[in-house]
Amino acid sequence: MSTPYDALDGSAFWRSAVAEKGPLGLERLWQPKFHILPDHRIVTAGSCFAQHIGRALAARGYGWLDAEPAPPWLIGDAAKRFNYGVFSFRTGNIYTPRMLLQWVRLAFGEGETELWQAEGRWYDPLRPVIEPDGFGHKQELLEARRACLASLRRAVREADVFVFTLGLTEAWRQAETDFEYALCPGTVAGAAFDARVHRFHRAGFAELKHDLEAAIGLMRAQNSALKVLLTVSPVPLVATASGDHVLTATSQSKAVLRAVAGEVAASSAQNDYFPSYEIIAQPVSRGMFFAPNMRSVVPEGVAVVMNHFFEDQRRVFGAVEAPKAKQPLPRRRAKRGADVKCEEELLNAFAP
């Protein structure tokens, strides 16, 4: 008697597809829905792991879209210090679907925010560390935000592919307005924490899915052909305010985000999911792609992830002529994990 399993190939079975392959022998992990070509305009945003994807695409000569380039007097490390060239626009990390939705709404004329002032300097609660020392004047902050929103509008309208990496389910919000902050007030300059005003929130599946679909819907209203590639960051939480152990809080967060990404990807031919999370964090890798802190992803791990990306694109759609890199690769390897901008890391300062 035959069963449905008789017709399945080796990729459907853990023994043949995983255990016998090992972490460096895995293959066919991704069945991409759409072809991503070197001349496509590709936007990257989200959690810190999205930075790796943007760099890898640019290094291969793909059209990573820098919609908010640094002014000509800021180059190299100085530009990066002010968060230019990190994502496709100078938003800093966008860790949650709600934060993405807030940014998209603001870019296209909806929603309000607040501003922070401390010791004569002004800070943007949407991106409080975007200027290392804050802004000298309120008007300077507002002009910088307008420039960022204009860049976000341009990126959404011009992009062929929008890559978004989901990072967190935990956030802090304004108790009355439900406005979500990029970081907990009081952990960075600009605002003191006030338990009457600032509340912790851990979003669940339904809310996360709603916010992500709403953000994608608003972007597609501006660019109906926009393709969205979702990923989930494999990087564990720095800290949790949930009351749970940080390890179990990380497990819950990543599980829910992965489920949301899968559901949203399955809902449209224009949405897809790329398994960077699984490549780094599943047991088959034995933790080999993490630095000794068991959190930062080492360059070798990023290379394995992106090799899967390009190989599965080639396998499904055929080879493309390798373009010349649009920006040079670094001459020396950066310190492990030190070349990624991750605002959440600031919470380490509060560890006992």
Buried (B, 14 or more C-beta within 10 A) or exposed (E): EEEEEEEEEEBEEEEEBBEEBEBEEBEBBBEBBBEBBBEBBBBBBBBBBBBBBBBBBBBBBBBBBBBBEBEEEBEEEEBBEBBBBBBBBBBBBBBBBBBBBBBBBBBBEEBEBEBBBEEEBBBBBBBBBBBEEBBEEEEEBBEBBEEBBBBBBBBBEBBBBBBBBBBBBBBBBBBEEEBBBBBBBBBBBBBEEEEEBBEBBBBEBEBBBBBBBBBBEBBBEBBEEBBBBBBBBBBBBBBBBBEBEBEEBBBBBBEBBBBBBBBBBEEBEBBBBBBBBBBBBBEBBEEEBBBEEEBBBBBEBBEBBBEBBBBBBEBBEEEBEEEEEBEEEEEEEEEBBEBBBBBBBBBEEEEE
